[in-house]
């Protein structure tokens, strides 16, 4: 495991290994306080960030390393005056690991291809692997396992979180049902569907099922997951139309009544109460959204240590 660009590029063993390592680090924090002493991480940001930026920065601090925040609007690359290939080669001279939260996945792949140090995908339009690894750490803690579960995702499914969730379930063998409008605007791109079908076949698992029926998706689910209907890339003027289109896929009491009694609710945040999820669900006893957010810190530590062979 040289980089973390996409969950499609790692093995089920590495996937579970990162979760197991995060659990160990979390429970034995004092043992790892100097694990990344004098190591440097540079974080390139094009997209807004709260949990990703803070969790990576705190992870490096607690491991006695350092993190540098660098915003693309200040970069020659961001201004279109330098290639990503040259950015990768330059940053490799200074830092031990590079991470990027940028929109273009193809640019991230150029970064990883040309860097001589590990590269981490902190989010692109094609995936959010760190988020989903942290989610599965939380599932392990709350449900006691990361396999043999039924996961239901409701809402806008044409986004990076859904794509990484599809890849993760193809790796782990969990059943994933996605409920979204039939309109292509809200459905996973065909190339991702094809990719995850191949991945599931490789590991003898089932690929995600896509439906327009939210109650069917939620039936007997162990986990019900949703995401914002207004992600960073969506223009504000699209809001009213999208709310109308997606309203039938809101996670509410009726939807949650279809799930198992032991089911949990997950959301990668930020959330808009009353849009993709009702207040009674996200703030209720079944919600694990804040343990989910906290675990971003612990999984980031595991990712960093794995890539730096610590």
Protein Blocks (a to p, Z undefined) as FASTA:
>chain_A
ZZcfbfklpcfklmmmmmmmmmmmmmmmmlmmmmmgoiacddddfbdcfklmmmmmmmmm
mnopacddddfklpfklnopacfklmmmmmmmmmmbdcdddfblmlmmmmmmmpcbdcdd
fbdfkbcfklmmmmmmmmmmmnopaehiacddedjfbbfklmmmmmmmmmnopacddddd
fblklgccfklmmmmmmmmmmnopacddddfbfklmmgopabdcdddfbdfklcfklmmm
mmmmmmmmpccfklmmmmcfkbccddebiadehilpcfklmmmmkbcklmmmmmmmmmmm
mmmmmmnoZZ
